[in-house]
Amino acid sequence: MLTRAILAALMLCACATAQAEIASWYNEGQRTASGERFNPSAMTAAHRMLPFGTRVRVCRTGRCVVVRINDRGPFIRGRDIDLSEAAARELELIGAGVGAVRIKVLH
């Protein structure tokens, strides 16, 4: 059985070849661009170009989450992906609001 430290190292290595992006987070809205009800507790994200349903691994400071693209955005220049509040909390992005991440499209 893999220990937590080994699992974290493997996930970090998996993101090592991912591209660098700037992430922000959001927690407002009734519906997403895909038509789903927005849920700040879900592991979801908004991206301008990736197809709805695409799963993306997002890593920041040794922490990684897998999110599903279900919305469009962010619409602020220089930002590449908008994370749900739950995903941002896991990546310790809540206080900062915006931060560098590495993303890798899974499928």
C-alpha positions in Angstrom: 0.0 0.0 0.0 1.3 3.4 -0.9 2.0 5.8 1.9 0.6 9.3 1.7 4.1 10.8 1.1 4.8 8.4 -1.8 1.4 9.1 -3.3 1.9 12.9 -3.1 5.4 12.5 -4.7 3.9 10.5 -7.6 1.2 13.1 -8.2 3.8 15.9 -8.1 5.8 14.0 -10.7 2.8 13.5 -12.8 2.4 17.3 -12.9 6.0 18.0 -13.6 5.4 17.7 -17.4 2.2 19.8 -17.2 2.0 23.3 -18.5 2.2 26.3 -16.2 -1.0 28.3 -15.8 -2.5 31.0 -13.6 -5.5 29.9 -11.6 -8.2 31.9 -9.8 -11.3 30.7 -8.1 -15.0 31.6 -8.0 -18.1 30.7 -5.9 -20.9 32.5 -7.5 -23.4 31.9 -10.3 -26.7 29.9 -10.7 -25.8 27.9 -13.8 -22.6 27.0 -15.6 -22.1 27.4 -19.3 -22.7 23.6 -19.6 -26.1 24.1 -18.1 -25.3 22.5 -14.8 -26.3 24.1 -11.5 -23.1 25.7 -10.1 -21.9 23.9 -7.0 -18.9 25.5 -5.1 -18.4 22.2 -3.2 -17.8 20.2 -6.4 -14.4 19.6 -7.9 -15.0 21.6 -11.1 -13.5 24.4 -13.1 -14.0 26.9 -15.9 -11.7 27.0 -18.9 -12.1 29.0 -22.1 -11.3 26.3 -24.6 -11.3 22.8 -23.1 -14.4 20.8 -23.9 -17.0 20.3 -21.1 -16.4 17.0 -19.3 -12.6 17.2 -19.7 -10.8 16.1 -16.5 -7.7 18.1 -15.6 -5.1 17.5 -12.9 -4.2 20.9 -11.2 -1.1 21.0 -9.0 0.1 23.8 -6.7 2.8 23.7 -4.0 2.9 19.9 -3.8 -0.9 19.5 -3.7 -3.0 18.2 -6.6 -6.7 17.9 -7.4 -8.6 16.5 -10.4 -11.3 18.8 -11.6 -13.9 18.5 -14.4 -14.4 21.3 -16.8 -18.1 22.4 -16.7 -18.0 26.2 -17.3 -16.4 28.9 -19.4 -13.9 31.4 -18.1 -12.0 33.0 -16.6 -12.6 36.3 -18.4 -9.8 38.3 -16.8 -6.7 38.7 -18.9 -3.7 36.6 -17.7 -5.8 34.0 -15.9 -6.1 30.5 -17.5 -8.4 28.4 -15.3 -11.1 29.3 -12.7 -11.5 26.7 -10.0 -14.5 26.0 -7.8 -14.1 27.0 -4.1 -13.6 23.3 -3.1 -10.8 22.8 -5.6 -9.2 26.1 -4.6 -9.4 25.2 -0.9 -7.6 21.9 -1.5 -4.8 23.8 -3.3 -4.6 26.4 -0.6 -5.5 29.1 -3.1 -8.4 30.7 -1.1 -6.3 33.3 0.7 -4.2 34.2 -2.3 -7.1 34.3 -4.7 -4.8 33.8 -7.7 -1.7 31.7 -8.1 0.5 29.7 -10.4 -0.5 26.1 -11.0 0.5 23.3 -13.3 -2.3 21.6 -15.2 -2.4 18.4 -17.2 -5.3 17.3 -19.3 -6.2 13.7 -18.3 -9.0 13.0 -20.8 
